Amino acid sequence: MARIDFDKYEGFYARRTQGLRSSVMRDLMAITARPEIISLAGGLPNTESFPVKTLVKITHDVATEDSAAALQYGPTEGFEETKRNIARVMEAENTLVDTEDIIITTGGQQGIDLTTRTLVDPGDAVIAEAPTYPGAIPSFCSFQADVTQIPMDDDGIRTDLLKNELRRLEKAGRRPKFIYVIPNFHNPAGVSINLERRLELVALARERELIILEDNPYGQLRFEGEQLPTLYSLDDDDNVIYISTFSKIISPGIRLGWMVAPAPLLAKFNLGKQAADLCPSTLAQMVVNRYFRDFRWQDYVEKTTDVYHRRRDAMLAALKEYFPEEASWTRPRGGFYIWATLPGYLDTTDLLALAIEQESVAFVPGAGAYMDGSGANHMRLAFCAVPEERIEDGIKRLARVIKDQMALYKALKG
Ligand SMILES: Cc1ncc(COP(=O)(O)O)c(C=O)c1O
């Protein structure tokens, strides 16, 4: 985007735009698209492995057999056939859903936006994990949510700390509008919530009448370990809103995701979606439905997960070999991301500038995953979008920058 020095529209903006914040991942996209950069920044699905012949066949068939319908408006909540296919995807995670409870969205991202826009007035409390999905932050900011982030460990959100926070809010006469969690292969932390904590979260929601927003784009991309039940499937009291997407199991370019929610909430989401964009793309839905009709969608998920698995292994091996021993990192059992922690005196935003300039390598600085700009000594390393050899090279280059900065700090501090 062009640089803005003077803004003559200053007096026209609504007050709520003052808190608008860009997602750090979006900001980095322009820089990391440069071919000389090894980008460990973008959580870009490996669209290169999607079979071209399959795309040619399904788009050709839709165009020749269903052209008029594909080019027309459709229902706000999406086509029944798309919802049936979504139910099949969720069933693969042992989650049974009634198609009446589904609304199709423009990616999972719109689900976060619709939830926040529907539930949050300025200053309302929302709880998220620390770190949280950097792309959720612009939604939280645009509706002026008062977000508290609860630390995580290798088993996901610390439910003990969550309870403390709920008690603190209760004392102040407040209750969070929702608790936002990413249960599987967290973006950016790489960890998953263990079974005990999933049960605890659902029980807490029941006891305290809370809403959980479960965002699960990565659940199908498992390399190892047992599949864990979704919070939605564990909940028997209508306290969970579930979001997922076709972005990671087919393609983000088709921009189709979905929400599953109890009827009253769904009706509000439908109104919000009408206001935002009328309906999901009919063309994209028909392409997806053709794909489900004529191909085994799980074949591609298996194939692409295999690629991510090898890339994760390459990144873990490179981290072990090249990163300083003062650093630590998570070991994801699926998904796209590793979350690395460096000594507290390093700031990964400064480090990013050096890494790009000196070594042509990029990552997402930790601060982008925190509402208050903390998390400066962390970094998100995405292994999804880079071939194994480049991953090793990228980590090696990054390690050089980190070690240089550590040496400099130690020299200055004696
Ligand atoms: C946790 C999480 N939620 C939501 C999204 C949004 O995905 P999309 O809008 O492409 O479905 C992403 C994308 O990376 C994500 O990681």
The ligand as an SDF file (V2000), in Angstrom:
LIG
                    3D

 16 16  0  0  0  0  0  0  0  0999 V2000
   -6.3020  -19.9030   13.4050 C   0  0  0  0  0  0  0  0  0  0  0  0
   -6.7800  -19.3820   12.1030 C   0  0  0  0  0  0  0  0  0  0  0  0
   -8.0370  -18.9540   12.0060 N   0  0  0  0  0  0  0  0  0  0  0  0
   -8.5240  -18.4780   10.8520 C   0  0  0  0  0  0  0  0  0  0  0  0
   -7.7350  -18.4050    9.7270 C   0  0  0  0  0  0  0  0  0  0  0  0
   -8.3430  -17.8180    8.4790 C   0  0  0  0  0  0  0  0  0  0  0  0
   -8.3390  -18.6780    7.4100 O   0  0  0  0  0  0  0  0  0  0  0  0
   -9.3100  -18.5450    6.1850 P   0  0  0  0  0  0  0  0  0  0  0  0
  -10.0080  -17.2440    6.2560 O   0  0  0  0  0  0  0  0  0  0  0  0
   -8.4360  -18.6580    4.9840 O   0  0  0  0  0  0  0  0  0  0  0  0
  -10.2550  -19.6800    6.2990 O   0  0  0  0  0  0  0  0  0  0  0  0
   -6.4070  -18.8340    9.7750 C   0  0  0  0  0  0  0  0  0  0  0  0
   -5.5190  -18.7060    8.6080 C   0  0  0  0  0  0  0  0  0  0  0  0
   -4.3510  -18.8770    8.6490 O   0  0  0  0  0  0  0  0  0  0  0  0
   -5.9230  -19.3440   11.0110 C   0  0  0  0  0  0  0  0  0  0  0  0
   -4.6680  -19.7790   11.1390 O   0  0  0  0  0  0  0  0  0  0  0  0
  1  2  1  0
  2  3  1  0
  2 15  2  0
  3  4  2  0
  4  5  1  0
  5  6  1  0
  5 12  2  0
  6  7  1  0
  7  8  1  0
  8  9  2  0
  8 10  1  0
  8 11  1  0
 12 13  1  0
 12 15  1  0
 13 14  2  0
 15 16  1  0
M  END
$$$$
